[in-house]
Amino acid sequence: MATDARSLQIKQSRKFWMRWRVRLGYPVAVIFLLLARPFPRSIVIGGLVAAFGLLVRGSAAGHLRKDEQLATTGPYAVTRNPLYLGSSLLAAGFIIAGYSLWAGLIVGLYFAVFYYAVIRNEEQDLRKNFGVQFEDYATRVPLFFPRPRARSDEVSVAKSPENSFSWPRYRRNREYQALLGAVAGLVAVWLRMWVRARCGY
């Protein structure tokens, strides 16, 4: 009974954070654009940072087998959450592109609150699904910020064909949606710059 109650609590908590992450994401994006003060250089630099975030996310998606196998290779060998690390870099890129202190603070706060909660909820699912395997993995690899290098035995595992990057896995995980979203977002920031140049606001 205690296990069932705990499982129900985890599911309710996850639904809460996922639901409000989506609901608040759109107004946060609108407020960000209204407060943004972009100019060409900020967009270029922010776009480069965002591109690096997309590379991190894309590499992670090419190694991830959702609900099938615990991902421990590729970027998962240096951080347990490379997808969210990539998302944070994407957010940082947009903060730089927007060139607004208040817009940056709002986006940063949104990511800090919601993504930390989502990461913790997902780790509870991984502990439930993979047990000791995940616990051993968690003792070796940090939660978020990457460690400098992987152990030699992990490098040899990562080099095996089965654990190498896979484009079919990339497509199956629909990571191309992040790419399309980032491009659309940068276009919106560029349009915001154009509106400010023409209308003064």
C-alpha positions as CSV (number, residue, x, y, z in Angstrom):
1,M,0.0,0.0,0.0
2,A,2.8,2.4,0.9
3,T,4.5,1.7,-2.5
4,D,1.3,2.3,-4.4
5,A,0.7,5.6,-2.5
6,R,4.3,6.7,-3.2
7,S,3.9,5.8,-6.9
8,L,0.6,7.7,-7.1
9,Q,2.3,10.7,-5.5
10,I,5.1,10.7,-8.0
11,K,2.7,10.5,-10.9
12,Q,0.6,13.4,-9.6
13,S,3.7,15.5,-9.0
14,R,5.0,14.8,-12.5
15,K,1.7,15.7,-14.1
16,F,1.6,18.9,-12.1
17,W,5.0,20.1,-13.3
18,M,4.6,18.9,-16.8
19,R,1.2,20.6,-17.1
20,W,2.3,23.9,-15.8
21,R,5.6,23.8,-17.7
22,V,3.6,23.7,-20.9
23,R,0.9,26.2,-19.8
24,L,3.4,28.8,-18.6
25,G,5.8,28.2,-21.5
26,Y,3.8,30.2,-24.0
27,P,3.2,33.3,-21.9
28,V,6.9,33.3,-20.9
29,A,7.8,33.3,-24.6
30,V,5.4,36.2,-25.3
31,I,6.8,38.2,-22.4
32,F,10.3,37.5,-23.5
33,L,9.7,38.8,-27.0
34,L,7.9,41.9,-25.6
35,L,10.9,42.7,-23.3
36,A,13.6,41.7,-25.8
37,R,15.9,44.4,-27.2
38,P,17.8,42.4,-29.8
39,F,20.4,43.7,-32.3
40,P,22.3,41.9,-35.0
41,R,25.4,41.0,-32.9
42,S,23.3,39.6,-30.0
43,I,21.3,37.4,-32.4
44,V,24.4,36.0,-34.0
45,I,26.1,35.2,-30.7
46,G,22.9,33.9,-29.2
47,G,22.3,31.8,-32.3
48,L,25.8,30.2,-32.0
49,V,25.1,29.3,-28.3
50,A,21.7,27.9,-29.2
51,A,23.3,25.9,-32.0
52,F,25.7,24.3,-29.5
53,G,22.7,23.5,-27.4
54,L,21.0,21.8,-30.4
55,L,24.2,19.7,-30.9
56,V,24.2,18.5,-27.3
57,R,20.5,17.7,-27.5
58,G,20.9,16.0,-30.9
59,S,23.8,13.8,-29.7
60,A,21.8,12.8,-26.7
61,A,18.7,11.9,-28.8
62,G,20.8,9.7,-31.0
63,H,21.8,7.6,-28.0
64,L,18.4,7.6,-26.1
65,R,16.2,4.5,-26.2
66,K,13.2,5.6,-24.2
67,D,11.7,3.0,-21.9
68,E,14.0,0.3,-23.4
69,Q,17.5,0.8,-22.1
70,L,19.3,3.0,-19.7
71,A,21.3,5.5,-21.7
72,T,24.9,5.7,-20.5
73,T,26.9,6.3,-23.7
74,G,27.6,9.4,-25.7
75,P,26.8,12.6,-23.8
76,Y,25.1,10.4,-21.1
77,A,28.6,9.3,-20.1
78,V,29.4,12.7,-18.8
79,T,26.0,14.0,-17.6
80,R,22.8,12.2,-16.7
81,N,20.7,14.9,-18.3
82,P,22.3,16.0,-21.6
83,L,18.9,16.8,-23.1
84,Y,18.1,19.3,-20.4
85,L,21.7,20.6,-20.5
86,G,21.2,21.2,-24.2
87,S,17.8,22.9,-23.5
88,S,19.5,25.1,-21.0
89,L,22.1,26.1,-23.6
90,L,19.3,26.8,-26.0
91,A,17.6,29.0,-23.4
92,A,21.0,30.8,-22.8
93,G,21.3,31.4,-26.5
94,F,17.9,33.1,-26.6
95,I,18.6,35.1,-23.5
96,I,21.8,36.4,-25.2
97,A,19.9,37.1,-28.5
98,G,17.1,38.9,-26.6
99,Y,19.6,41.2,-24.9
100,S,17.3,42.2,-22.1
101,L,18.0,41.7,-18.4
102,W,14.3,41.3,-17.4
103,A,13.6,39.0,-20.3
104,G,16.6,36.9,-19.4
105,L,15.7,36.7,-15.7
106,I,12.1,35.5,-16.5
107,V,13.4,32.8,-18.9
108,G,16.1,31.8,-16.5
109,L,13.7,31.5,-13.5
110,Y,11.3,29.5,-15.6
111,F,13.9,27.0,-16.6
112,A,15.4,26.8,-13.1
113,V,12.1,26.0,-11.4
114,F,10.4,23.7,-13.9
115,Y,13.3,21.8,-15.4
116,Y,14.8,21.0,-12.0
117,A,11.5,19.6,-10.9
118,V,11.1,17.6,-14.1
119,I,14.6,16.2,-13.9
120,R,13.9,15.0,-10.3
121,N,10.6,13.4,-11.3
122,E,12.2,11.6,-14.3
123,E,15.0,10.3,-12.1
124,Q,12.5,8.7,-9.8
125,D,11.0,6.9,-12.8
126,L,14.5,5.7,-13.8
127,R,15.2,4.4,-10.3
128,K,11.9,2.5,-10.4
129,N,12.5,1.0,-13.9
130,F,16.3,0.3,-13.7
131,G,17.0,-0.1,-10.0
132,V,20.5,-1.0,-9.1
133,Q,21.8,-0.3,-12.7
134,F,20.6,3.3,-12.4
135,E,22.0,3.7,-8.8
136,D,25.4,2.6,-10.0
137,Y,25.2,4.9,-13.0
138,A,24.1,7.8,-10.8
139,T,27.1,7.3,-8.5
140,R,29.5,7.7,-11.5
141,V,27.9,10.4,-13.6
142,P,26.8,13.9,-12.3
143,L,23.2,15.0,-12.4
144,F,23.6,18.0,-14.7
145,F,27.0,19.7,-15.1
146,P,29.3,17.4,-17.2
147,R,32.5,15.9,-15.7
148,P,35.7,16.4,-17.6
149,R,36.3,12.9,-18.9
150,A,34.8,9.4,-18.9
151,R,36.5,6.3,-17.5
152,S,38.4,4.2,-20.1
153,D,36.0,1.3,-19.7
154,E,33.0,3.6,-20.5
155,V,34.8,4.9,-23.6
156,S,35.2,1.4,-24.9
157,V,31.5,0.6,-24.3
158,A,30.5,3.9,-26.1
159,K,32.6,2.9,-29.2
160,S,30.6,-0.3,-29.8
161,P,28.3,0.0,-32.8
162,E,25.2,-0.8,-30.7
163,N,25.9,2.2,-28.4
164,S,27.0,4.7,-31.1
165,F,25.0,7.6,-32.3
166,S,22.0,6.6,-34.4
167,W,20.0,8.8,-36.8
168,P,17.0,6.5,-36.7
169,R,16.9,7.0,-32.9
170,Y,17.3,10.8,-33.4
171,R,14.2,10.8,-35.7
172,R,12.3,8.4,-33.4
173,N,12.8,10.7,-30.5
174,R,11.6,13.6,-32.7
175,E,14.6,15.8,-31.9
176,Y,14.1,17.6,-35.3
177,Q,11.3,19.4,-33.5
178,A,13.8,21.2,-31.3
179,L,15.7,22.3,-34.4
180,L,12.6,23.6,-36.0
181,G,11.5,25.3,-32.8
182,A,14.9,27.0,-32.4
183,V,14.9,28.3,-36.0
184,A,11.4,29.6,-35.5
185,G,12.4,31.3,-32.3
186,L,15.4,33.0,-33.8
187,V,13.2,34.2,-36.7
188,A,10.8,35.7,-34.1
189,V,13.7,37.4,-32.3
190,W,14.9,38.8,-35.6
191,L,11.3,40.1,-36.4
192,R,11.3,41.7,-32.9
193,M,14.5,43.6,-33.8
194,W,12.9,44.7,-37.1
195,V,9.8,45.9,-35.3
196,R,11.9,47.9,-32.8
197,A,13.9,49.4,-35.6
198,R,10.7,50.5,-37.5
199,C,8.4,51.4,-34.7
200,G,10.7,52.2,-31.8
201,Y,9.2,49.5,-29.6
